[in-house]
Amino acid sequence: MTETAVLRQRTHQERPAAPRGGGLLAGLLRTARPKQWVKNVLVVAAPAAAGELFSRHALIQLALVFCLFTACAAAVYLVNDARDADADRAHPVKRHRPVAAGQVPVPVAYAVGGCLGLLAPAAAAWLCGPAVAALLTAYLAMQLAYCVSLKHVLVVDLAVVTTGFLMRAMIGGLALGIPLSRWFLITTGFGALFMVSAKRYSEAVQMAGEAGATRALLTEYTTGYLRFVWQLAAGVAVLGYCLWAMEEGGVPHTSVLPWRQLSMVAFILAVLRYAVFADRGTAGEPEDVVLGDRALALIGVAWVAMYGLAVANW
């Protein structure tokens, strides 16, 4: 390859990707990751577990909490993409993100992210109470610390991302004053760690030997270690759920069938089905796995049905 060709290739790699269609507002919306908002549906987990999901007050509070948590997550994404803009331009996929591509200027991303980060907890304190505002503030502080430094610390990065999922599951209970059981926290926490570590494992498998990876910490993890983590987390999540389901195993139930115990079958099948993708190294986008696999979706529907029947004691 001639020296001119080499220089031309370097120039092409260093040049930001051409912005996709749409203006500044479209770029800000894309940076807020609408596809990731499905994670915030976890805010209904605690009220659903307690059977307090369908009252008018609960629906209004959960809608507010969902919007506020989405605003906080968007603030973190904006700040993160602004900080990582230079590194993202070296990534074959992330270089098309609006901030890296120049569609959203870095100062604008910082400004909008900062405004959302200030307004969301303030609105939560006014509309939902101090407990919800405190949790959102803690989430923002933890995630911003993750963007700045914690994402470069082995194991701590997994714990921070997992805690973010756990906070999503807790906030609905806090908004409605619902006590959170130990089994709920154990199952949700280790279920989240299972998905997070499976995602890291898949990224490590897919990016093995590739240059330009922006998640440098992946080079410090071994695939064997990440496999151990997601297998351990899956086992603890299943154990926690089974202990919850069997907690009233000796108490006569008044429902048609023992839905609480039967739901264990669907839950375990869902974990085993997701583990297929984790083992293949194709669980890098959990929302695509959950929404894209028909068998997993059917198992999920069956679990939701049995879980709902158990809560309703039908």
Secondary structure, 3 states (H helix, E strand, C coil): CCHHHHHHHHHHHHCCCCCCCCCHHHHHHHHCCHHHHHHHHHHHHHHHHHCCCCCHHHHHHHHHHHHHHHHHHHHHHHHHHHHCHHHHCCCCCHHHCHHHHCCCCHHHHHHHHHHHHHHHHHHHHHHCCHHHHHHHHHHHHHHHHHHHCHHHCCCHHHHHHHHHHHHHHHHHHHHHCCCCCHHHHHHHHHHHHHHHHHHHHHHHHHCCCCCCCCCHHHHCCCHHHHHHHHHHHHHHHHHHHHHHHHCCCCCCCCCCCCHHHHHHHHHHHHHHHHHHHHHHCCCCCHHHHHHHCHHHHHHHHHHHHHHHHHHHCC
